Amino acid sequence: MKIPLRRLHFGVLSVRLQICLGALLLQSVSIFAADEPLRYQIKPDQVVPYSVKIEAETAAGVETLSGIFAIKGRALQPDSMTVEYSGGLTKSLKAKGNSGARGPRGFGPGGFGRPGGGIPRSPFDRPDFRGLTNTTSELLVTTAGGVKTMQGDSQLPFLLGNLSLFPFEPLSEDNKTEWADGNGLTITTRTSSESRFGPRFGPFGDNDNDEKVKTGGGESANYKIVSTEGALVSISKTYKMTSPAAGGDDPGFNSEGSGTWVFNKSDGVSESMDFKTQLTVTMQNAEVRIPVSVTWKRIPVPEYEAHIKERQEKLAALQAEAKARHEKSAKEAKEKEGKQLPTKVKKEVLTDLNAKDWVTISRRLDTMKGYVPHPKDFDIAARVKELTKHNVPSVTFSAKEVWKTMEPVIAAADEAAAAEASSEDNPFATDEEKMANAPDTIREWSNQSGSFKVEASFVSLENETVVLKRKDGKQVKVPLSRLSAEDRELAESFGKK
């Protein structure tokens, strides 16, 4: 069969046209994909771990905060996601060589504006920064990086905010290459650890009846996409925060910095941050400048799992060490205890130690030097301890001398008794109380910080993992180290049964 030449030409033209149209379609899809806005997309059960290093140059030296944390997806909606933060940093200090050197701009070794003198407490000396302990938090975050709710606290010093919010910088809502973010702010120094700083590097606070110092101010951050290499988008960030002092004795804060943030558009997560800022604190007409560098980066999941395994092994080693100490204390208590006194002798000793005249008491104490009590004669030891506070100096002196040989025996016996009591069932518990401590009874379990709780019954303990059965019948697995101290002890006791 012959095909007319005209039809052949038309067929070739049609094929070429289809190829061109296909190429244009692919190109348009490619352009559309490239123009898709950057968005966070952490899927349920996806784990995104990070390593962190923060260095702050203070008057005392270089303070380093370092560690590993992870963000785990819980639920993903079209415009938001629920994630769980877990982890924390540890602090170390490399002291300056010359302890007598004057600190920057009036910040001497003695503190703000007083070289060597007494000082007001630094706003960063608080011992309850939860970001410096292993804690958990639950966050509801929009896919553009807006934080809707946060349960839990992971605050860091130097007004760095919550560690859990580090990977959630704001993204452009309207897909621009440059965008800004800013807020008014409140910095509150509270007596409790429940205060919270807000998103990113800026401190925010809520009104609270427990507050001590409150200062108003504002913060702003500017972002600009500077390059794209494959899935990695490099974004420059500049930041400024000002918060004047509320009163003459209150601190004022100012912070300015810049850095580079890398976002992975394919995975929908932050990849890294390299940021430097200078925090200036003014207090009592003095000023101190603290350079702070913040670097964090995403790490492979196996590296994070190895970190968790190492922590669990250390915890197990500490628990074994504590158990060995208890056993050693019990053994030493047994070895140190003296012989039990005959009933007649014990009665005479107690009569003399309780005499009304101090001379009789002193004579008896003089005969007891070096005396080591038996557990059944600890009432004698208790009387000797009371006499260490007698109103007659000579009695007090003699009692203290006798107590020196008694105290180690009493302490060892107390520790051994405490260890034994913690490992045995309460013989005076009611049937209801015994039922409440049965493995198959539903009770409330909580994590270390108390921010997460669940009503469930105990199923098993295997390889440092606790399996619980919720009220809805579903089983959940929780690392033993994540439970509160009370629940860890209970799970271990159930696991042995």
C-alpha positions in Angstrom: 0.0 0.0 0.0 1.4 3.4 -1.0 1.0 6.4 1.3 0.7 9.7 -0.4 3.7 12.0 0.0 1.5 14.8 1.3 0.0 12.6 4.0 3.5 11.4 5.0 4.7 15.0 5.4 1.7 15.8 7.5 2.3 12.7 9.7 5.9 13.7 10.3 4.8 17.3 11.0 2.2 15.9 13.4 4.8 13.8 15.2 7.1 16.8 15.4 4.3 19.0 16.7 3.4 16.5 19.4 7.1 16.3 20.4 7.3 20.1 20.7 4.1 20.3 22.5 5.3 17.6 24.9 8.6 19.5 25.5 6.7 22.7 26.1 4.4 20.9 28.6 7.4 19.4 30.4 9.0 22.8 30.5 5.8 24.4 31.9 5.6 21.7 34.6 9.3 22.2 35.4 8.7 26.0 35.7 5.6 25.4 37.9 7.6 23.0 40.1 10.4 25.5 40.5 7.9 28.2 41.4 6.2 26.1 44.1 6.5 27.8 47.5 8.9 26.5 50.1 7.0 24.6 52.7 7.7 22.4 55.7 6.5 18.8 55.3 7.4 16.5 58.2 5.4 13.3 57.8 4.0 11.2 60.6 6.8 9.1 62.3 9.5 10.8 60.2 12.5 11.6 62.4 14.6 14.7 61.6 17.6 14.9 63.9 20.0 17.9 64.4 23.3 18.6 66.1 23.8 22.0 67.7 26.7 24.0 68.9 26.4 27.5 70.5 29.3 29.6 71.7 29.0 32.7 73.7 32.0 34.8 74.8 31.2 36.1 78.3 33.3 37.8 80.9 34.1 34.5 82.6 35.2 32.8 79.3 33.7 31.0 76.3 30.5 29.2 77.2 29.6 26.3 74.9 26.2 24.7 74.6 26.2 21.5 72.4 24.1 18.4 71.9 21.6 16.6 69.7 17.9 16.9 69.4 15.2 15.5 67.0 11.9 16.6 65.5 9.5 13.7 65.0 6.3 14.0 62.9 3.0 13.1 64.6 0.4 14.4 62.1 0.4 16.3 58.8 -2.5 18.5 57.6 -2.7 20.5 54.3 -1.5 23.7 56.1 -0.1 22.5 59.4 1.7 19.7 61.2 2.0 18.4 64.7 5.6 17.4 65.7 7.4 16.3 68.8 10.7 17.7 69.9 13.0 15.7 72.1 16.6 16.3 73.3 18.7 18.9 75.0 22.1 20.5 75.3 24.9 20.4 77.8 27.0 23.4 78.9 30.7 23.7 79.3 32.9 26.7 80.1 36.4 27.4 79.0 37.6 30.0 81.6 39.7 33.0 80.6 43.4 32.6 81.5 43.7 35.9 83.4 41.1 35.8 86.1 42.0 39.3 87.2 41.5 40.8 83.7 38.7 43.4 83.3 35.8 42.3 81.3 34.5 44.1 78.2 33.2 47.6 78.7 32.9 47.8 82.5 32.0 44.1 83.0 34.7 43.1 85.4 35.3 39.7 87.0 33.0 40.9 89.8 30.1 41.6 87.5 28.3 44.5 85.8 30.3 47.7 86.2 32.1 46.5 89.3 35.6 45.1 88.8 35.8 42.5 91.5 32.8 43.7 93.4 29.4 42.4 94.3 26.9 42.3 91.4 23.3 41.9 90.5 22.5 38.4 89.2 23.1 38.0 85.5 19.9 37.4 83.5 21.6 34.3 82.0 22.6 32.6 85.3 19.2 30.9 85.8 19.6 27.3 86.6 16.3 26.2 85.1 16.8 26.7 81.4 15.0 23.6 80.1 16.9 23.5 76.9 19.9 22.5 78.9 18.2 19.2 80.1 16.6 16.4 78.1 13.0 17.3 77.6 10.2 16.9 75.2 7.7 19.3 73.6 4.8 19.1 71.3 4.4 21.8 68.6 1.7 22.7 66.1 3.4 24.4 63.3 2.1 25.7 60.0 3.7 24.5 56.8 5.1 28.1 56.4 6.9 27.9 59.8 4.3 29.7 62.0 4.1 28.3 65.5 0.5 28.0 66.6 0.9 26.2 69.9 3.7 24.7 71.9 3.4 22.4 74.9 6.7 22.1 76.8 9.7 24.3 77.3 13.2 24.2 75.9 14.5 27.7 76.6 18.1 28.6 76.1 20.2 31.4 77.7 21.3 34.5 75.8 17.7 35.2 74.6 18.0 32.4 72.0 14.5 31.2 72.6 13.3 27.6 72.5 15.7 25.0 71.1 12.6 23.1 69.7 11.9 26.1 67.4 15.4 26.3 65.8 14.4 24.4 62.6 11.3 26.4 62.0 12.3 29.7 60.5 9.4 31.5 58.8 8.9 31.0 55.1 7.4 33.4 52.6 3.7 33.2 52.6 3.4 34.5 49.0 6.4 32.7 47.4 8.6 35.8 47.2 12.4 35.6 47.1 12.6 38.2 49.9 10.4 38.5 52.9 10.4 39.9 56.5 9.0 38.8 59.8 8.6 40.9 63.0 6.8 41.4 66.2 6.6 43.4 69.3 8.0 41.5 72.2 8.1 41.1 76.0 11.1 39.7 78.0 10.0 38.4 81.4 12.2 37.2 84.1 10.2 34.8 86.2 10.7 32.9 89.4 9.3 29.8 87.8 10.5 27.8 84.8 7.1 28.1 83.1 7.9 31.3 81.1 8.5 30.8 77.4 10.4 32.6 74.8 8.8 32.7 71.4 9.7 31.6 67.9 13.2 31.8 66.4 15.9 33.9 68.0 13.6 36.5 69.5 12.4 36.3 73.1 8.7 36.5 73.7 6.7 36.2 76.9 3.2 36.0 78.2 1.8 38.1 81.0 2.2 36.2 84.2 1.5 36.9 87.9 4.9 35.3 88.6 6.9 37.8 86.6 9.8 39.9 88.1 11.0 42.1 85.3 9.2 43.0 82.1 10.6 45.1 79.2 8.9 46.0 76.0 10.5 46.3 72.6 10.5 44.8 69.1 12.2 42.4 66.8 12.5 42.0 63.1 14.1 39.5 60.7 14.7 39.8 57.0 15.2 36.8 54.6 16.5 36.6 51.1 17.0 33.6 48.8 20.6 33.9 47.6 21.2 30.6 45.7 19.6 27.3 44.9 21.7 24.1 44.3 19.5 21.1 43.6 17.1 20.7 46.5 19.1 23.0 48.8 18.0 26.6 49.0 20.4 29.1 50.7 18.7 31.9 52.5 20.4 34.9 54.1 18.9 36.1 57.4 19.5 39.4 59.2 18.0 40.0 62.6 17.6 42.8 65.1 16.0 43.0 68.5 15.7 45.9 70.9 14.2 45.9 74.4 14.9 48.9 76.6 15.1 48.5 80.4 11.8 48.9 82.2 13.4 50.6 85.2 16.7 51.8 86.6 17.7 48.4 88.1 16.4 46.3 85.2 18.5 45.1 82.3 18.0 46.4 78.7 18.8 44.2 75.7 19.9 44.7 72.1 20.8 42.0 69.6 21.9 42.2 66.0 23.1 39.4 63.8 23.2 37.7 60.4 23.7 34.3 59.0 22.8 31.7 56.3 20.0 29.3 56.6 19.7 26.3 54.2 16.3 24.8 53.5 15.8 21.4 51.8 12.8 22.0 49.4 12.5 18.3 48.5 12.3 17.0 52.0 10.5 20.0 53.3 12.8 20.5 56.3 15.5 22.9 57.4 19.0 21.6 56.6 21.4 23.9 58.6 22.0 27.3 60.1 25.2 29.3 60.6 24.3 32.5 62.5 26.3 35.1 64.4 24.9 37.8 66.6 26.1 40.3 69.3 23.9 40.6 72.4 24.4 43.8 74.3 23.1 44.0 77.9 22.9 47.3 79.8 22.4 47.2 83.5 23.0 49.8 86.2 24.7 52.2 83.8 27.1 49.5 82.6 27.2 47.6 79.4 28.4 44.2 78.4 28.6 42.8 74.9 28.4 39.1 74.3 29.2 37.7 70.9 27.1 34.6 70.2 27.5 32.1 67.4 24.8 29.5 66.6 25.4 26.6 64.3 23.1 23.6 63.7 22.8 21.0 61.0 20.8 18.0 60.1 22.4 14.7 60.8 21.7 11.2 59.4 19.1 9.2 61.3 21.6 6.3 62.1 23.9 8.8 63.8 21.0 10.0 65.9 20.0 6.4 66.8 23.6 5.7 67.8 23.5 8.7 70.1 20.2 7.5 71.7 21.7 4.0 72.2 24.8 5.5 73.8 22.6 7.6 76.2 20.6 4.5 77.1 23.8 2.5 77.8 25.1 5.3 80.0 21.8 5.3 81.9 21.9 1.6 82.3 25.5 1.8 83.6 24.6 4.5 86.1 21.7 2.4 87.3 24.0 -0.6 87.7 26.5 1.6 89.5 23.8 2.8 91.9 22.7 -0.7 92.6 26.3 -1.7 93.3 26.6 1.2 95.7 23.5 0.1 97.6 24.8 -3.5 97.9 28.1 -2.2 99.1 26.5 0.1 101.6 24.5 -2.9 103.0 27.6 -5.0 103.2 29.6 -2.2 105.0 26.7 -1.6 107.4 26.7 -5.2 108.3 30.5 -5.3 108.8 30.6 -2.1 110.8 27.9 -2.8 113.3 29.0 -3.7 116.8 27.8 -6.4 119.1 24.4 -6.0 120.7 24.5 -4.9 124.4 23.1 -7.1 127.1 19.7 -5.8 128.3 21.0 -4.9 131.7 24.0 -3.0 130.3 21.9 -1.1 127.8 19.5 0.0 130.5 22.4 1.3 132.6 23.8 3.3 129.6 20.5 4.9 128.8 19.8 5.8 132.4 23.2 7.6 132.6 22.7 9.4 129.3 19.3 10.6 130.4 20.5 11.7 133.9 19.6 15.2 135.1 23.1 16.1 136.2 25.6 16.7 133.4 28.5 15.1 135.4 26.9 11.6 135.2 26.3 12.1 131.4 29.9 13.2 130.9 31.3 10.2 132.8 29.2 7.8 130.7 30.2 9.5 127.5 33.9 9.2 128.4 33.5 5.4 128.7 31.9 5.2 125.3 34.7 6.6 123.1 35.1 4.3 120.1 31.8 2.6 120.7 30.2 1.1 117.6 26.4 0.4 118.0 24.4 -2.6 116.9 21.2 -1.8 114.9 19.1 -2.9 117.9 21.0 -0.3 120.1 20.5 2.6 117.7 18.3 4.3 120.4 21.6 4.8 122.3 23.1 6.5 119.2 20.0 8.7 118.9 20.5 9.9 122.5 24.2 10.6 121.9 23.2 12.7 118.8 20.8 14.7 120.9 23.6 15.4 123.5 25.7 17.0 120.8 23.5 20.1 121.3 23.6 20.0 125.1 23.8 23.3 126.9 26.9 22.3 128.8 30.0 22.6 126.6 31.9 19.7 128.0 28.9 17.4 127.4 28.6 18.7 123.9 32.3 18.1 123.2 32.2 14.5 124.6 29.0 13.6 122.7 30.5 14.8 119.4 33.6 12.7 119.9 31.4 9.6 120.5 29.1 10.4 117.6 32.1 10.4 115.2 32.3 6.6 115.3 28.5 6.2 115.4 27.6 8.3 112.4 29.1 6.2 109.6 27.4 3.1 110.9 24.0 4.9 111.1 24.4 6.4 107.7 25.4 3.1 106.1 22.4 1.3 107.8 20.0 4.1 106.6 21.2 3.8 103.0 20.9 0.0 103.1 17.4 0.2 104.6 16.3 2.8 101.9 17.7 0.5 99.1 15.8 -2.5 100.5 12.6 -0.5 101.1 12.6 0.7 97.5 12.8 -2.8 96.1 10.1 -4.5 98.2 6.3 -4.3 98.2 4.6 -2.2 100.9 3.2 -4.7 103.5 0.7 -2.2 104.8 -0.9 -1.4 101.4 -4.7 -1.9 101.0 -6.1 -4.2 98.4 -7.0 -1.1 96.3 -3.5 0.2 96.6 -2.0 -3.1 95.6 -4.4 -3.3 92.6 -3.3 0.2 91.5 0.3 -1.0 91.3 -0.5 -4.1 89.3 1.0 -4.2 85.8 -2.4 -4.8 84.1 -4.1 -1.9 85.8 -4.6 1.3 83.8 -2.7 4.2 85.3 -1.3 7.5 84.2 2.2 7.4 82.8 4.2 10.6 82.0 7.5 11.6 80.5 10.4 13.3 82.3 9.1 16.9 82.0 5.5 15.9 82.6 4.4 17.6 79.4 3.1 14.3 77.9 0.8 11.9 79.8 -1.2 8.8 78.8 -3.6 6.4 80.6 -2.4 2.9 79.9 -1.5 -0.4 81.4 2.0 -2.1 81.4 2.6 -4.8 78.9 6.3 -5.5 78.8 9.9 -4.1 79.2 12.3 -5.3 76.5 15.7 -3.8 75.6 15.1 -0.6 77.5 11.8 -0.1 75.7 8.5 -0.1 77.6 5.3 -1.3 75.9 2.1 0.2 77.2 -1.5 -0.6 76.2 -3.7 2.5 76.0 -7.3 2.7 77.0 -8.3 2.4 73.3 -6.5 -0.9 73.1 -3.6 0.3 71.0 -0.1 -0.5 72.1 2.7 2.2 72.2 6.4 1.7 72.7 8.3 4.3 74.8 12.1 4.4 75.5 12.6 3.7 79.3 14.7 6.8 79.5 11.8 9.0 78.4 9.7 8.2 81.4 9.6 10.1 84.7 11.8 8.7 87.4 8.8 7.2 89.2 7.4 5.5 86.1 10.9 4.2 85.1 11.2 2.6 88.6 7.7 1.1 88.3 8.3 -0.2 84.7 11.5 -1.9 85.9 9.8 -3.5 88.8 7.0 -4.8 86.5 9.5 -6.0 84.0 11.1 -8.3 86.7 7.8 -10.0 87.6 
